[in-house]
């Protein structure tokens, strides 16, 4: 209660409303697996479309692991595409990458000079880093001019100034009457002129830390100063992907829009690390030196003479309406590494640098409720690889058990018959995992042919669609698989009768109803948690109550708090019952909440424990719909 020490009128705000609990999201998904580009450690970025995935993690082109005999389909990319096509909206991706011996897999290019003045390289490892980089140099109009020393005297003394050119710009400057070939590269500096008592510009070609400068040129000695800018275009070498462009960049490192900042080795902004695929690495410290190194190259594009350098070509057209020249290079030696193993999927804890990888990167993202590793169950032994499917699946189950509020979508192995599937399923027992069979046949935009892909991408999308349209209380089954053109194996009812009791959820084809997800069981032997929607609905309730009652921590542990907690949870559960998410025709049949002396002992109170007992009656799916029909005579009652 506030103190009242002096007489007066006090107006205070108070609340007469009950605390409320807001239901948490259950449709956010996390995929872990190998792809063609993107960060391999650190915080995962939220994706809301397949275009976002392509921009950060590369396209849908096949992967080429160095230790395998042939290329393999990019199952993670196909799963992301299926996820969003099936109705998913929020996805996190954690890329796994296994470095090959003696190679980091990062594409690069550098000039032939030894040692080179600069290097271009991809920001992340991967074959998608073998992209094309085009530098387009432009020379602006003459920015040299004169201003009066005293504006009040129009015919008085003048001094040279720069217009349209600022500090740290890189320029080509020449003296009066000089030919274009005499133009020299400088960067623009600013200093205080004590004679005129104002800031003025000067031209330099030395390093910025030189004090006093050793290469300063006054504007009085030139009368033609033109700003140089460079545009950078980064485009893929393959058929897929779009070209990215950055226009009008400066060359001096201290410029706000310099090459070394936009393509920084150690970016300060997360957006740069995710969306800028190129790194410009140099130890040169001023714009004139960087311009000299870049424009001294002879790899010209646009039909120019190969004997010319970029600088020669620019000087030749310096007096033209637009002096513009470009050169193009292709980065090489980017690789997809070796086949990832279970340790790569589990990831690093990031104790040294705080950058987690693999499944551990998802531990810091509380929103994730669904986890999958598309492609991890593919039998790579057929193409010279190693079988890690079971070990990776166990890592996923362990992750979900530890994180409590997540379920793992497990794919069966490809090309497995019923006996193989039953054997594979028997190795798991968890309420926080579900197994799906068989693989889905779909169209591959890269090969323009039909391929089979793991079902987890489509299944996770169906989970999300079901949660958004109906709610997590409803079993994610009897849902159309939108992206399916077929199934690896077409199952009949007799075959599913063998698999369903084991907790293997089948994908089926029904004449006139298309391809459907036809199972909603967990991979658990506990009959209490047999159905997937019950497990996921309890995770929803538990997480919502946990987040919605944080206000109660450190409040006085007495009758007032207990009553407040009871009412808060009862209001939340009553709303669930009103929406038909719980079983029962009356609230008393659907749930109960107890928080009083019957749920706590004196020892609990002495040790600061508030114990609340909650019981709910969840809805289980009508897995077997039975109609009993018998004959009836006309006069029977």
Helices and strands as residue ranges (DSSP letters): E 29-33, E 46-47, H 50-57, H 75-85, E 91-95, E 108-110, E 118-122, G 127-129, E 132-142, E 144-148, E 158-162, E 170-174, G 180-182, E 184-193, E 198-204, E 216-217, G 219-221, E 224-235, E 244-249, H 259-262, H 270-275, E 278-282, H 287-295, E 300-301, H 310-316, E 323-330, H 342-346, G 358-364, E 370-372, G 380-383, H 389-403, E 407-411, H 418-425, E 433-437, E 440-444, E 449-453, H 456-469, E 479-480, E 486-487, H 493-499, G 500-502, E 504-510, E 514-518, G 527-529, H 532-548, G 550-552, H 559-578, H 587-590, E 591-594, H 602-606, E 613-616
